Amino acid sequence: MKSLIIFCGILLITNTSKAQFKFLANNSSNQYKAKIFVDKCEGNACSGKATVIIYDKVSDREIDTFHSEDLDFGLTEKQDAKLGWLELGKYQTPLIFGDFNFDGFEDIAIRNGSNGAYSSPSYNVYLASKDNQFLLNSELTKLASENLGMFDIDKKTKQIAIHQKDGCCFDKTINYKYGAKNVLYEDSSVIEDSSIADNVTVITQKLIDGKMKRTVQKFKIKDYYNQ
């Protein structure tokens, strides 16, 4: 019995002391800072299961804890993950902060693999509330996981834009807005198709009075991309 207890104790110590690489993300947000624990770092690449703990910058109070199955990000040649508590640059972290639903509160997107189109980055998106609670948003997570990386945010127009691609010659941008009851809807889109000869066909759609108005234009490639 005594040997069994000793064995279990050794096993527990082994599991809890499993090498985890530790990082700080102090410059990615105006309101929050983060501690990041990730399973694997080899060379200049880190990935695998990870835990992200968010803190309030002013009070240093712990706000929330998140988990990712694959927190994938890179390091510079001068950064050594083995040193412990390595601080990541503002645009280097696998965390993206921003007001994704334009309600005045800072939200967070956390890298979760490369499941987007053409193996582009995918993210889980959490929306913040007044009391600093973060809830996973399935709609925004889908937009940030099934297209070409994270969506773009336009604060002035209060639009979210996703990007899609099909081969070398087809690109599509779709713009979303929030409508009644904070539900996303497609407001406009632009398709650029340069698959035929040396022409670009540009198809623009815009929601006007509840209906999509469609415009088709054709340009010479050299003229269109030199504008």
C-alpha positions as CSV (number, residue, x, y, z in Angstrom):
1,M,0.0,0.0,0.0
2,K,2.8,2.4,0.9
3,S,4.7,1.7,-2.3
4,L,1.4,2.4,-4.2
5,I,1.0,5.8,-2.6
6,I,4.6,6.6,-3.4
7,F,4.1,5.6,-7.0
8,C,1.0,7.7,-7.3
9,G,2.8,10.6,-5.8
10,I,5.7,10.3,-8.3
11,L,3.2,10.1,-11.2
12,L,1.3,13.2,-10.0
13,I,4.6,15.1,-9.8
14,T,5.6,13.9,-13.2
15,N,2.3,15.0,-14.8
16,T,2.2,18.4,-13.1
17,S,5.8,19.2,-13.9
18,K,5.3,18.4,-17.6
19,A,7.2,21.0,-19.5
20,Q,5.0,24.0,-20.4
21,F,6.4,27.1,-22.1
22,K,5.3,30.3,-20.5
23,F,4.7,33.7,-22.2
24,L,3.4,37.1,-21.3
25,A,1.2,39.2,-23.6
26,N,1.1,42.7,-22.1
27,N,0.9,44.9,-25.1
28,S,-1.9,43.4,-27.2
29,S,-4.8,45.1,-25.4
30,N,-5.6,48.5,-23.8
31,Q,-7.5,46.8,-21.0
32,Y,-6.1,43.3,-20.5
33,K,-2.8,41.5,-20.2
34,A,-2.3,37.7,-20.4
35,K,-0.3,34.8,-19.3
36,I,0.0,32.0,-21.8
37,F,1.0,28.4,-21.1
38,V,1.6,26.2,-24.2
39,D,2.7,22.6,-24.6
40,K,5.2,22.7,-27.4
41,C,7.9,25.0,-28.6
42,E,10.4,23.7,-31.2
43,G,12.8,26.1,-32.8
44,N,10.8,29.3,-33.6
45,A,7.4,27.6,-33.6
46,C,5.0,27.0,-30.6
47,S,1.8,25.0,-30.8
48,G,-0.4,22.5,-29.1
49,K,-2.8,22.6,-26.1
50,A,-2.6,25.8,-24.2
51,T,-4.1,27.8,-21.3
52,V,-4.6,31.5,-21.5
53,I,-5.3,33.6,-18.3
54,I,-6.5,37.1,-18.8
55,Y,-5.9,39.9,-16.2
56,D,-7.1,43.4,-15.8
57,K,-4.2,45.8,-16.5
58,V,-5.0,48.3,-13.8
59,S,-6.1,46.1,-10.9
60,D,-4.0,43.0,-11.8
61,R,-7.2,41.0,-11.1
62,E,-7.6,37.7,-12.8
63,I,-10.6,37.9,-15.2
64,D,-11.0,34.6,-17.0
65,T,-9.2,31.5,-18.2
66,F,-9.4,30.0,-21.7
67,H,-8.2,26.8,-23.3
68,S,-7.1,26.1,-26.9
69,E,-6.4,22.8,-28.6
70,D,-3.8,24.3,-30.8
71,L,-2.4,27.7,-29.9
72,D,-0.1,28.2,-32.9
73,F,2.3,31.1,-33.1
74,G,5.9,31.9,-34.0
75,L,9.0,33.4,-32.3
76,T,11.8,35.5,-33.6
77,E,15.3,34.2,-33.9
78,K,16.3,36.1,-30.7
79,Q,13.5,34.7,-28.6
80,D,14.2,31.5,-26.5
81,A,11.1,29.9,-25.2
82,K,13.2,27.8,-22.7
83,L,14.0,30.9,-20.7
84,G,10.5,31.1,-19.3
85,W,8.1,34.1,-19.1
86,L,9.0,35.3,-22.5
87,E,7.2,38.5,-23.4
88,L,5.6,38.5,-26.9
89,G,5.4,41.5,-29.2
90,K,2.2,43.4,-29.8
91,Y,1.5,41.8,-33.1
92,Q,3.1,38.5,-32.3
93,T,0.7,36.9,-29.8
94,P,-1.9,34.3,-30.8
95,L,-4.5,36.6,-29.1
96,I,-6.5,39.3,-30.9
97,F,-8.3,41.9,-28.9
98,G,-10.9,44.3,-30.3
99,D,-14.6,45.3,-30.1
100,F,-16.0,42.7,-32.5
101,N,-19.7,43.6,-32.0
102,F,-19.3,47.4,-31.5
103,D,-20.8,47.5,-28.0
104,G,-18.0,49.4,-26.4
105,F,-16.4,46.3,-24.7
106,E,-13.1,44.7,-25.7
107,D,-13.5,41.1,-26.9
108,I,-10.9,38.5,-27.6
109,A,-10.1,36.0,-30.3
110,I,-7.8,33.1,-29.4
111,R,-5.9,31.1,-32.0
112,N,-7.1,27.5,-32.3
113,G,-5.1,25.9,-35.0
114,S,-5.0,26.4,-38.8
115,N,-8.4,25.2,-39.8
116,G,-9.2,28.1,-42.1
117,A,-9.1,28.1,-45.9
118,Y,-5.8,27.0,-47.3
119,S,-4.7,26.1,-43.8
120,S,-5.0,29.8,-42.7
121,P,-5.3,30.6,-38.9
122,S,-8.5,29.9,-37.1
123,Y,-9.8,31.5,-33.9
124,N,-12.3,31.0,-31.2
125,V,-14.1,34.3,-30.6
126,Y,-15.3,35.4,-27.1
127,L,-17.5,38.4,-26.5
128,A,-17.2,40.5,-23.3
129,S,-20.1,41.8,-21.2
130,K,-20.4,44.6,-18.8
131,D,-19.2,42.5,-15.9
132,N,-16.1,41.2,-17.7
133,Q,-17.6,37.8,-18.5
134,F,-16.4,36.3,-21.8
135,L,-18.8,34.0,-23.7
136,L,-17.9,32.0,-26.8
137,N,-19.7,33.3,-29.8
138,S,-20.4,30.6,-32.3
139,E,-21.3,32.9,-35.2
140,L,-18.1,35.0,-35.0
141,T,-16.0,31.8,-34.3
142,K,-17.4,30.3,-37.6
143,L,-16.4,33.4,-39.5
144,A,-13.0,33.4,-38.0
145,S,-12.5,29.7,-38.6
146,E,-13.8,28.9,-42.1
147,N,-12.4,31.7,-44.2
148,L,-8.9,33.2,-44.9
149,G,-7.9,33.9,-41.3
150,M,-9.4,36.4,-38.8
151,F,-12.1,38.7,-40.0
152,D,-11.4,42.5,-40.4
153,I,-13.1,45.1,-38.3
154,D,-14.1,48.6,-39.5
155,K,-15.0,50.8,-36.6
156,K,-16.3,53.7,-38.7
157,T,-18.7,51.6,-40.7
158,K,-19.3,49.0,-38.0
159,Q,-18.6,46.3,-40.4
160,I,-17.0,42.9,-40.3
161,A,-15.3,41.6,-43.4
162,I,-14.3,38.1,-44.3
163,H,-12.1,37.0,-47.2
164,Q,-12.4,33.9,-49.4
165,K,-10.3,32.5,-52.2
166,D,-10.6,29.8,-54.8
167,G,-7.3,29.1,-56.5
168,C,-5.2,31.9,-58.0
169,C,-7.8,33.9,-59.7
170,F,-11.0,34.2,-57.6
171,D,-11.2,36.4,-54.5
172,K,-14.3,37.3,-52.6
173,T,-14.8,39.8,-49.7
174,I,-18.1,39.7,-47.8
175,N,-19.1,42.6,-45.4
176,Y,-21.4,41.9,-42.5
177,K,-23.3,44.3,-40.2
178,Y,-25.3,43.9,-37.1
179,G,-29.0,44.3,-37.4
180,A,-32.0,44.0,-35.1
181,K,-31.3,42.0,-31.9
182,N,-27.6,42.1,-32.7
183,V,-27.9,39.6,-35.5
184,L,-25.3,39.6,-38.3
185,Y,-26.4,40.0,-41.8
186,E,-24.6,40.3,-45.2
187,D,-24.6,43.9,-46.2
188,S,-22.3,43.8,-49.3
189,S,-19.8,41.7,-51.2
190,V,-17.2,42.0,-53.9
191,I,-16.0,39.2,-56.2
192,E,-12.8,39.6,-58.3
193,D,-12.5,36.9,-61.0
194,S,-9.4,37.0,-63.2
195,S,-9.6,33.5,-64.5
196,I,-10.5,34.4,-68.1
197,A,-7.8,35.8,-70.4
198,D,-6.4,39.1,-69.3
199,N,-9.6,40.4,-67.9
200,V,-11.0,40.9,-64.4
201,T,-14.7,40.5,-63.8
202,V,-15.8,42.4,-60.7
203,I,-19.2,41.5,-59.2
204,T,-20.4,43.9,-56.5
205,Q,-23.5,43.2,-54.4
206,K,-25.1,45.8,-52.0
207,L,-28.1,45.5,-49.8
208,I,-30.5,48.4,-50.7
209,D,-34.0,48.6,-49.2
210,G,-33.9,45.0,-48.2
211,K,-32.8,43.7,-51.7
212,M,-29.4,42.8,-53.0
213,K,-28.4,45.1,-56.0
214,R,-25.9,43.4,-58.3
215,T,-23.4,45.2,-60.5
216,V,-21.0,43.4,-63.0
217,Q,-18.0,45.2,-64.5
218,K,-15.0,44.1,-66.6
219,F,-11.5,45.5,-66.6
220,K,-8.1,44.8,-68.1
221,I,-5.9,43.1,-65.5
222,K,-3.1,45.6,-65.9
223,D,-5.5,48.6,-65.5
224,Y,-7.5,47.2,-62.6
225,Y,-4.6,46.2,-60.3
226,N,-2.6,49.4,-61.1
227,Q,-5.4,51.6,-59.8
